Amino acid sequence: MTRDDADELAVEQALALVGGRNQTRHRADDWTGDQMPHNQNPGEPADPHPTPHSTPSPPVSPSPALPWDRARAVAARAGRGGPLAVVRLPLDRALGHVLAEPLAALTDLPSFDTSAMDGWAVAGPGPWTYEEGVSLLAGVGERPTARLPDGTAVRIATGARTPADTTAVIRSEHAHVDEARGLLSARRPVVTGQDIRPRGQECRAGDQLVPAGTVVTPAVLGLAAAAGYDALPAVPRPRVDVLVLGDELLAAGLPHDGLIRDALGPMLGPWLRALGAEVSGPRRLGDDAEALREALTSSDADLIVTTGGTASGPVDHVHPVLAALGAELLVDGVAVRPGHPMLLARLSPDGPHLVGLPGNPLAAVSGLLTLAEPLLAGLAGRPAQDAYRALVHADVPGHPHDTRLVPVVHRAGRAGGRDHVAPLRYNGPAMLRGIAAADGLAVVPAGGVRSGTEVEILDLPWAPATPWTEGCFT
């Protein structure tokens, strides 16, 4: 089956989940919800074969949760579902946006033959005569179009246009000037064309410099300016609203009296901006179905991200409100731990998408990388994150049936060994200590992996170029 066929199948399966879905979703095994087994120590990997303590409830959902890779494919397809808008942004506002069109050179680069060094432009064989006090400077050179007769030389600065018929440029440190005789000679052999950047060396007018979908970095801005651009065709950044649900959440101070600090409100905005979105400040709605409905219907964002309320408890209002609004559920549960109660919906054919994240912090991170990241990439015109694999140094337990996402840190190989990743502790659904030290997540298949196995890696948006020293987190 080709990747396109797999994507099509994923969409068909997602559409099959729409409508008629019971709001209670339990799996027929002991791993219901994102809760750890009660005998698991905090920070320790979950037991892949927990001992049953009660008879599991029979499945009541008409369709199983989507496999993790299929859910990501559905999210990516949803993001690519419509035509991309195009705006022209001045160079000073284009940083971080995605190019909507290929960037073609508007001129040759360089647009004329230039000197690559400070020194002397010479014509023909030496020694060469020169005129005292005459020099060619970048942008203000004297006689820029004059030909250089054989046997003559002229001082020239880096970046200055070389005169017609210039044979080579001799660097200042390689030239000997006999002021008494008015002659210049070379200390080293002179090769025709040396230290001259010929017109069009980097590109010719019309050449494609970078393709559509390229993120505008500072280097891309410099290249665009050199190629003659004052503004760039870009895709507008997707606009995202963040809605924080839960009456138990505090915005400040220490946890007390059954109330806990909101970890997701401060985290999601910067994380979504790192994924290329424009994000409004988080709105805290508590456990209020009517407030949620009003927030959804009044939003003008491209994507709404909610936290918590995606399960089937008495104050989990996301599913009932989406049903009342006639939303289309594209993904309703994913076979991944942590984070399986995540969802993806389309509020109306032309309306925004909604990604519902579980309330547990690491489970919410799982939902971000599973659904929000590929969806935003499509909305912004970005290419999907390239999948790659790395060796994992340590056995990593797995869920009996579902994919696990485990925080890891990259390590450089020692004594000729291969680079690898090491799994981090504190990887429970409610924990952030592990992911705070991570630079990626390992995609661990059902059943787990042995040390020395290659696993797929999802990089975090701010992953460093060199491995972390994670200290007490491993």
N, C-alpha and C positions, 0 to 999 in steps of 0.2 A: 504494500500500500504506500503510495507517495504521500509526502507531507501535505499537499493540497487535498488529497482524498481524506487524510486524517482530519484536517481542519473542517472539511465539509461534514464529515461524520460527527465531529464534535458539536458543530452548530445544530445538526439535526437532533442529536441527543439532548442538547440544551433546550431546544424548542419543545421537545417532548415533555420537559419538566413544567412547562407553563400551564397554569390553570389546574384546578382540581386537586392541588397538593394539600394534604393534611398538614396543619400547622405543627403537629407533634412529630419530631424527627429523631428516632433512636435507631441505632444500629443493633443487630442481633448478636452482640458480643459484649464483653466486659469493658470495652473502651468507649462507653457512651460519653458524650460531651467532651470537654477539654480538661476534665479533672484528672489529676494523677491518682493512681491507686492509693488507698488510705495508708498503706504500709510503705510507701516510697519516701525516702529521705529527701528533704529539700536539696535541689541542685544535682541529684543523682539521676542518671538516665532511667527511663521507665523500664520495668520488667517486661520483656517482649512476650512472656507467657504468664500473665497474672493468674492467681488462683481465684476461681469464682467464689463469691460470697453469697450470691442469691441467684435465683433463676432469672436469666435475662428476659426482658420483654420481647415479644415478637415484633418484627418490623411492621410499622404501620404506614410508612411512606410508600407510595406506589412506585417510585423510581429511586434507585440508589444514588448516593452522592457521586458526582463526576470524578473520574480519576484526575489526579493533579495536573498532568500534562494536558489533558483535554480541556480542563477548566481554563488554563492559561491560553490555549488556542482560541477558545470562545471569546475571552476578554480581548485578545489581540484582534480577532476578526471584528468584534464590536467597535473597537477604536478606529478601524479602517473602513467602517461602514458607509461613510459619506464623503463627499468631495472636500478637500482641504481648502480653507480660506487662505487668501494670500494678501499680505500687506507689504508695503515698501517702507522700510525703517531706515532712518539715517544711521550711519556707522556707529555713532555714539549711543544708539539705543538697541542695536542688533545683537549685542553680546548675549549668548545663552539661548537664542532662538534657533530654529531649525530652518535651513534654506528650503524654500518651496520650489525652487528651480535650480538646475545646474548653473554653476558660476563659470561663465565663459570669459576669457580675456578680451578686454576691449581694445588692447593695443599689444604690440610686441613687447616682451620684457627681456632685457632692457629695450627701450624704444630707439636706441642708437648705440653705436660702439662706445664703450666707456672704459676708462682706466680702472683696473682692479687694485692699483697700488699708488701711493705717492712715489713719484720718481720722474723719469724722463721719457717722453714719447720720441722715438727715433725713426728715421726713414733710411732704408738702404744700409750698406755696410758702414762701419765706423773706421776711424774716429769721426765724431760729428761736431760741426760748429753749432754754436748756440748764440742767442741774443740775450745779453745780460738784462735782467729785470723783467723779462717777459715770461708769463706763466699762464697756464690754463686751469681755472678753478671750476668746480662743479656749479653749474648754473650761471656763472658770470665770467666764463673764460673769454680771453681775447681771441679774435679772429676764429670763431668756432667752426666756420665752414671753409676756412683757408686750407689749401693742400700743403702738405709738409714735403718740401723738396728732398730728394736723395742727399744724404750726407749731412743733414741738419737734425737738430734736436730742439725740444722745447720742454720746459718744466711743466708737470701736470700733476693734479691732485686726484685722489681717489674719487671716483664717480664722475669726473669731468669727461666731456665728449672728446674722443680722440680725433685729431685732424685726419682728413682723407689721406690715403697712401701711407699711414703709419705702419711700420713693420712690426714694432714691438714696444713694450714699455719696460724700461730698465728701472728696477727698484733703486731708491736713493742710496741704500747701503751697498748696492752692487755697482755703483757708478763712481768714476774718478774724474774730477773736474780740474783741468789745467787752466786756471784763470789767466795766467800770463799769456798763454797762446790762444785762449778762447776755444779750447777743445774739450770734448767729453769722450771718455773711453769707458769700456765695460770691463769689470774685473772678472766676469764669467762669460762663457759663450752665450750668444744671443740667439734664441729660437724664435722664428717667425710666429707672431700671434701671442707671445708670452705676456701674461698679466693684462690681457685685454678681454673684457667681457663683450663678445660680439652681439650685435642686435639679434633679438629673438633667441638667445641662448637658453633662457628659462621657458619661454613659450612664445607662440605666434598668436596674433589676433585671431579670436574664434576658438582657440584651443579650450577644452574643458579643464578648468583648474580643480574644482571639487564637485562632486555630484549632489543632486537634490537629496535632502535628508541629512546632510552634514550639520552638526551642531556648530554654531558660530563661536569659535574660540578667539582669544586675542590674536593668535597667529593667522586665523582666517581673516580677521579684520585687517591685519597688515597686508596680507596678500591681496584682498579686495581693493584696498586703497592703492596699492602699487599698480594694480591692473586697471585703475581708472574709475572705480565705483565711488559714488557719494552716498548711495543708499542700496539696500539689499532686499530682494524678494524673500520674505520670511513667512512662516506659519505662525499665527498668533499663539501665544502660550495658552493652553487650556486653563479655564478658570475653575477653581475648586472651592466649594463650601465645605466646612468641617462642622458636623453636628455631634456634640458630646452628650450621650444619654446616660442617665443614672442619677437617682436621688442621693446615692451614698458617696458622691464624689466631692472632695474639697478642692478649691482653687488655690488655697494658701494654708500655711501652718502645718502642724503635726497631725497625723491621724489620731482620732479620739472617738470614743463612744460609738464604735461601729462604723464610723466614717473613714474613708481612705482618700489619699491624694489622687487627683487626676493626673496620671502619667501620660495619657495619650494626647490630651489637648496641647501641651507644650511640645510634644514630639512630632505630631503629624504634620504641622505646618512646615517646619524646616525640611522634613523628609520629602514631602510632596514638592517643595520648591527645588530640592536637589534632583527630582525627577522631571523638572522642566515646567512646572505648573505655576500659575499665579494663584495664591491661596489667601482667602479672607481669614480674619481672626476667628478662632473657634467659638461657636455658640453653644452654651451649656443649656440644655433643654430639660434636664431631669427625666423622670419617667412620666411624661405627659404626652398621650397619644394625639391630642388636639394640637398641641404646640408643634409636634413633629409633622403633622399633616400640613399645618400652616407654613412651616419652614420649607417643606418640599414644594408646595404649590407656588410659593412666592420667590423661589430661587431663580436666578438667571444664569447660574453657573453651567458649565459643560459637564461637570461631575460633582456629585454630592457624596461625601464620605461620612458615614455614621459609625459611631463606636458603641458597642453593646446592643442589647435588645434584639439579637438575631436568632435566639433560641425560642423556646416555647413556654417560658415561665409566665407567671401572672402579670408581670410588668414588662414583658418583651413585646413591644408594640410594632416593631418594624414590619413583620409579615402582615398583620391585620391592616395597617395603614396602607401598605403597598397594594393589598387586595382591594381596599376601598377606592383607591385611586385608579384601579384598572391597569396597574403597572405590569409589564412583561418581565417575568423572571427568566433570565438567561442562564444563570447558575444558582442553584439552591442547595448548597452544601457541597463540600469538596472532600475527597478521600485523602486528607492530609492531616498530620498532627504536628504541632498544635494548629488550631484554627479551622476545624472542619465545619462549624456553623456559618462560615462566611457566605455571602451571596452577591450576585450581580444582577441588577434590574435596569430596565429602560422605562422611564416614567411615562413616556408617550413616544409615538413614532418620530417626532421632531424635538422631543424634550430631552432633558439631561439624563445621563446614566447615574446610577447609584451603586456604590460599593458599600455593602454592610460588613463592617469588621466586628469580630467578637470583642468582648470587653476586656479579656485578659491581655496584658501588654504584648507578650511574645506571640500570642495567637493573632493579635492585630497586625504585628509585623509580618507574619505569615500571609495574612490576607492582602497586605500592601504589595508584597512581592508576587503573589499568585495572581491577583486580579487587577489591582490599581496600576502597577507598573506597566504591564503590557497594554492595558487600555489607554493609559496616558501616552505611551509611545505612539500608538496609532493615531490618537487625536492630534498629537504634535507633529506627526510626519517623521518621527524618529525611526531608525531601524531597530528591530528588536535586539535585546541583549544577546550577544553571541554566547552560545552554550560552550563550555569547555569542561574538561574533566581533570581531576588531580588525584594523586595518591593520598589516602588518609592513613595517618599513623596512629592506630588504636582501633580496637573493635568498637563498632557503634551499634548498639541494639536497635532493632526496628520494631515497628508496630506489626502485628500479625497480618494485617490486610492493607494498611494504608501507607502512603509515603510519609516520611518524617523529614522536617527541615531542622537542621542542627547547626547552631552557630559554630564557626571554625575560624582559625587564624592561619595565615600562610606562614610557612617556615622555609628558609633557605636550606638547601641540602648541605651536608657537611662531609668533608673528606671524599668528594666525588659523588656523594649521594644525590638523589633527585630531590628537587623542591617538592614539598608536600603540604598538607593541611593537617592541623591538629584540632580535634573537637574540644569544645569548651564546656566546663561545668555550668551549673545554674541555667539549665535550658528548659525548666518547667514552663508551662503556659503562662503563668502569672509573673515570670521573672524577666528582668531586663539586664541583670548583671552580666550574663554571658554575651548577649548581643552588643552590649556597650564596649566590650573588648574585641569584638569580632571584626573581620573585614569581608566576611562572606557567609553564606549558608550552604551546607552540604545537603544535597537531595538524596536522602537515604531510602532505598526501596524497601518494600515490605520484607520483613524477616531480618533486616539489618545487614551489615557488611563486616568483613574481617579486616584486620589491619593489613595494609598493603594493597587494598582494592582501590580501583579508580572510581570516583563518584563525581557526578555533575555538581558544579559550583555556581551559585548565584552571587555575583559581586554586589556589595553594598555601594551606593552612589558615591561615597567618599572614601572608598577603599584606598589605602596608601600604596605608594609605589614600592615600598620595602616592607618586609614582615614586621609585625608588631612584636614587642616584648611584653607579654601579657601577664607576667608575674603570677599572682595568686589566683588568676581566673581559670587556669587549666586544672 
